[in-house]
Amino acid sequence: MCELLAMSANVPTDICFSFTGLLQRGGATGPHKDGWGLVFYEANGVREFKDHLPSSESLIARFLQTYPIKSNTVVSHIRQANVGEVSLANTHPFQRELWGKSWTFAHNGQLKEFSQFELTRFRPVGSTDSEHLFCWLMGQLDEHFSCCPSWQEWVPFVHQCCLKIHEAGIANIILSNGDALFTFCSTKLSWITRRAPFGEAKLADTDVTIDFSNETSENDVVSVVATEPLTVDETWTKLEPGSCCVFVEGELVG
């Protein structure tokens, strides 16, 4: 299956360290060689980078390892194709506009009968089950709320929608509109929150170690979510199937 990565922070933070570990799984230490994508929220704007090439070989991915784009919310994905050809159109994360906000979605898993989730005004560009589910989810939000809800309102509703998807197949999901980072575990997802006192961490997929105390201030709070823990010397929390976690400005809020 694919691999997910996301970050929520209380100050603009780069994700170079975590992304360096993730991209190795795209064709080097893992089989996820069918494309990758990375989305950064910056105030009311969004930067998106995608490539249908393996992340371990992509020149764009190598550039992002060393270019410290700082963001409060990041969503990333490396793909192992199950449904749909290898192409940019089928590369996660996917985005749609709703209520004047850019919503970003990434999915790990597979649903054989995803056509049961009937679409309304949101339509896929590619041919994946993932984008179909995203369009369905956006349609559910659009129909349920008459105007832009707070994250406290849309998170419980999205959780119930994800449980319906979970009943039909495997669906580990990351969703954000920049205000909150929502994560749903169907089979496998872990998270960690880093705060002072910061220490060192070593990546599991490549020989890279960082001392976070040299990169942060004592007030920084940064949470990272991944399919598999990215480091070997930190304690990650595993989510239970059917559960969700929500992060706002780096803090676990639900």
C-alpha positions in Angstrom: 0.0 0.0 0.0 1.0 3.7 -0.1 2.6 5.6 2.6 1.3 8.8 4.3 3.1 11.7 6.0 1.7 14.9 7.5 2.8 17.6 9.9 1.1 20.2 12.1 3.1 22.9 13.9 2.4 26.0 16.0 5.1 27.9 14.0 6.1 27.7 10.3 8.4 24.6 10.2 10.1 22.7 7.4 9.6 19.0 6.9 13.0 18.3 5.3 14.1 15.7 7.9 10.9 13.6 7.8 10.6 13.9 4.1 14.2 12.7 3.6 13.1 9.5 5.4 9.9 9.1 3.6 11.2 9.5 0.1 13.6 6.6 0.6 10.6 4.4 0.8 9.6 5.4 -2.7 11.7 2.8 -4.6 14.7 2.5 -2.3 13.8 1.0 1.1 10.2 0.4 0.0 8.1 -0.5 -3.0 6.2 2.8 -3.3 7.6 3.8 -6.6 4.5 5.1 -8.5 4.7 8.8 -7.7 4.7 11.2 -4.8 3.3 14.5 -3.7 3.8 17.2 -1.1 1.4 20.0 -0.1 2.4 23.0 2.1 -0.2 25.4 3.6 1.2 28.9 3.9 -1.4 31.4 5.3 -4.2 31.5 2.6 -1.9 29.9 -0.1 -0.9 26.4 -0.9 2.2 25.1 -2.6 1.9 21.7 -4.3 4.7 19.5 -5.7 4.0 16.3 -7.5 5.9 13.8 -9.6 4.8 10.4 -11.1 8.4 9.2 -10.8 9.7 7.3 -7.7 10.5 9.8 -4.9 13.9 8.2 -4.4 14.8 9.1 -8.0 12.9 12.4 -8.4 15.0 15.5 -8.9 12.1 17.5 -7.5 12.1 15.4 -4.4 15.8 15.9 -3.9 15.3 19.7 -4.3 12.7 19.6 -1.5 15.1 17.8 0.8 17.3 20.8 0.9 14.9 23.7 0.3 13.3 24.4 3.7 9.8 25.5 2.9 8.2 26.5 6.2 4.6 25.7 6.8 2.2 25.1 9.7 0.4 22.2 7.9 1.9 19.7 5.5 0.4 16.7 3.7 2.5 14.2 1.8 2.1 10.8 0.1 4.1 8.2 -1.8 2.2 5.8 -4.0 2.2 2.1 -4.7 -0.4 1.9 -7.5 -3.4 -0.4 -6.9 -6.2 1.3 -8.8 -5.4 3.6 -11.8 -2.4 3.9 -13.9 0.8 5.7 -12.9 0.3 9.3 -13.9 0.2 12.8 -12.5 -3.6 12.8 -12.5 -3.5 9.8 -10.2 -0.8 11.2 -7.9 -1.8 12.2 -4.3 -2.4 14.4 -2.5 -5.6 15.6 -4.2 -7.1 19.1 -3.7 -10.5 20.7 -4.0 -11.9 24.1 -3.1 -14.9 24.4 -0.7 -16.1 27.5 1.0 -13.1 29.4 -0.2 -10.6 27.0 1.3 -8.2 24.5 -0.3 -8.9 21.0 1.1 -6.2 18.4 0.7 -6.7 14.6 0.9 -4.3 11.6 0.9 -5.3 8.0 1.2 -3.6 4.7 1.9 -5.6 1.5 1.2 -7.9 0.0 -1.4 -11.7 -0.3 -1.9 -12.9 -2.7 -4.6 -16.4 -1.4 -4.7 -15.9 2.3 -4.3 -18.6 3.1 -6.9 -21.1 2.6 -4.0 -20.1 6.0 -2.8 -22.2 8.2 -5.1 -20.8 11.5 -6.2 -22.5 14.8 -6.4 -20.9 18.0 -7.8 -17.3 17.0 -7.1 -15.8 14.8 -9.8 -12.4 13.0 -10.1 -9.8 14.0 -12.7 -8.0 10.7 -12.5 -9.1 7.1 -12.1 -8.2 6.1 -8.5 -10.5 4.9 -5.8 -8.8 7.5 -3.6 -9.8 10.5 -5.6 -13.3 9.1 -5.9 -13.5 8.8 -2.1 -12.2 12.4 -1.7 -14.9 13.7 -4.1 -17.6 11.8 -2.2 -16.3 13.1 1.1 -16.3 16.7 -0.2 -19.8 16.2 -1.5 -20.9 15.0 1.9 -19.5 18.1 3.6 -21.1 20.4 1.0 -24.5 18.8 1.5 -24.3 18.6 5.3 -23.1 22.2 6.0 -24.7 25.3 4.6 -21.6 27.4 5.2 -18.0 26.9 6.3 -18.0 25.0 9.6 -15.3 25.3 12.3 -13.0 22.3 12.6 -14.9 21.4 15.8 -18.0 20.9 13.6 -16.6 19.2 10.5 -14.2 16.8 12.3 -16.9 14.6 14.0 -18.9 14.5 10.7 -15.8 13.5 8.7 -15.0 10.8 11.2 -18.4 9.3 10.7 -17.9 9.4 6.9 -14.5 7.7 7.3 -16.1 4.9 9.4 -18.5 4.2 6.5 -15.5 4.0 4.1 -13.7 1.8 6.7 -16.6 -0.7 6.6 -16.1 -1.0 2.8 -12.4 -1.5 2.7 -9.0 -0.2 3.9 -8.9 3.6 4.2 -6.1 5.3 6.1 -6.9 9.0 5.5 -5.3 12.4 6.0 -7.5 15.5 5.4 -6.8 19.2 6.0 -8.1 22.6 5.0 -5.2 24.4 6.7 -7.1 25.0 9.9 -6.8 21.5 11.3 -5.0 18.3 10.4 -7.4 15.3 10.5 -6.1 11.7 10.4 -8.1 8.5 10.3 -6.7 5.0 10.9 -8.2 2.0 9.2 -5.2 -0.3 9.6 -1.9 1.5 10.3 -1.0 5.0 11.3 1.4 6.5 13.9 2.1 9.9 15.3 4.6 11.8 17.5 4.6 15.3 19.1 7.9 17.0 19.6 8.3 19.8 22.1 11.0 21.2 24.5 13.3 19.8 25.7 14.2 18.8 22.1 16.8 16.1 21.4 18.3 14.0 18.7 16.5 11.7 16.3 17.8 9.2 13.7 15.9 8.2 10.6 15.0 4.6 10.1 15.4 4.5 6.3 18.7 6.4 5.8 21.7 7.3 7.9 20.6 10.8 8.9 20.5 12.2 12.4 19.3 15.6 13.5 19.5 17.5 16.8 16.1 19.3 17.0 17.5 21.6 19.8 19.5 23.3 17.1 16.5 23.9 14.8 13.8 24.9 17.2 12.9 27.3 20.1 11.6 26.2 23.5 8.0 27.2 22.5 7.8 25.1 19.3 5.3 22.2 19.1 5.5 19.9 16.0 3.4 16.8 15.4 4.2 14.3 12.7 1.9 11.5 11.4 3.2 8.6 9.3 2.1 5.2 8.1 5.2 3.7 9.8 7.4 5.5 12.4 10.2 7.4 10.6 12.7 7.4 13.4 14.3 4.6 15.4 15.0 6.3 18.7 11.7 8.1 19.5 8.4 6.8 20.9 5.6 6.9 18.4 1.9 6.4 19.2 0.0 3.9 17.1 -3.6 4.7 16.3 -6.3 2.0 16.8 -8.3 1.0 13.7 -11.4 3.1 13.4 -10.0 6.0 15.4 -9.0 9.5 14.4 -6.6 12.1 15.6 -6.9 15.9 15.0 -4.0 18.3 15.4 -4.2 22.1 15.5 -1.0 24.2 15.6 0.9 21.1 16.6 -1.3 20.1 19.5 -3.4 16.9 19.6 -7.0 18.3 20.1 -9.1 15.3 19.4 
